[in-house]
Amino acid sequence: MIDEISFKRAKNKDAESFYKLLEPIKDRLYRTAFMYMKNEDDALDCVHDSIVKAIQSIDSLREPQYFNTWITRITINTCKDNLRKSKNTISQDTVEFEGILAIMMGI
């Protein structure tokens, strides 16, 4: 259950109140991110990015009872975005590598 007073204070940019909202679910956010990222460092980066996004957009959340679902969804979307970006980076590197290899082999 979300503390409505902490929620209202967090909406008014009170960092301590926002932390109180996060405290009971921080492990769940990490586990969710880890399931997607399969790497501790990447999962922690995603959780951090998600918290930053949540702080910036908490005004868009109207009902305090949806806070946990809302921030979990932000975390999942952040993980998906990071996976998509890393996939594009890897495929770009592969294309460049294959191009250099072709030049070196005279193909």
N, C-alpha and C positions, 0 to 999 in steps of 0.2 A: 504494500500500500504506500502510495506517495504522500509525503507530508505536504499538504497544500500551502502551508506558510513558507516552507523552504522553496517550493515551486514558484510562488509569487515573488519571493526575494531573488531567486535565480533569474527570473524574467527581468528583474530590475538590475541585472548584472552583478549580483552579489556572488563572488567566487566561492565563498565558504558554503553558501546554501547550495550552489551547484554541485560542489564536492559531496555534500550530504546526500544529494540525490544519486550520485554516481557510486558512492561507497558500497552499497549492497549489491550492485550488479557489475562491478568492475571485472571480477573474475569471469563472469558469464560473457562479457564483451570480448575479453581476451580469448576465451575458448572458441567463441564464434569466429573471430578473426583467424585464429590458428587453424581451424578446420578448412578455411578457404586458402590461406597462404602457405600452410605446411612448413612454416619457418618462424622461429620465435621472434627474430628481429623484424621481419616484415609484418608479423601480426601486431607487434607492439607499435610499429609505425602507423599501421592502419587504425589502431585504437586511438592513438594520439591525434591523428588527422580527424577522426570521427568526433572526438571530443571538441576539437577546435571548431569544426563545422556546426556541432550542436550548440556551442556557446554563441556562435554568430547568428544562428537561426532559431533560437529558442522562442523568439517572439511569434513564430509561425505556429507553435503548438498551443492549442487553446485549452485542451482538457488535461489536467495533471495525471489522471489515471492512465493515460496513454504514453507517458514518458518513457517507460522501459521498452515498449514496442517501438516507439519512435526512434530512440537512440540505437537500438539493435538494428533497425532497418538502415539507419545512416551508416553503421559499421559494415553491414553486408554490402551496401552499395559502394562504400569506399574500397572494400576488398576487391570487388568486381572491377572497379575502375583501375586499381593498381595492377591487377592481373592482366587486364586488357592492355594497359600501357606497357607492361613488361613483355607481353607477347609481341606487340608491335616492335619493340626495341630489339627483341631477339630475332624476329624475322627480318628486320632491316639489317642487322649485323650479319645474318646468314647470306642475304643477297649481296652485300658488299664483299663478304669473304669469297663467295662463289665467283664474283666478278674479278676479284684480284687473282684468284686461283686460275681462272680461265686465261687471263692475260699472261700469267707466269708460264702456263703450259702451252701458250700459243694457240689456243682454241679459238 
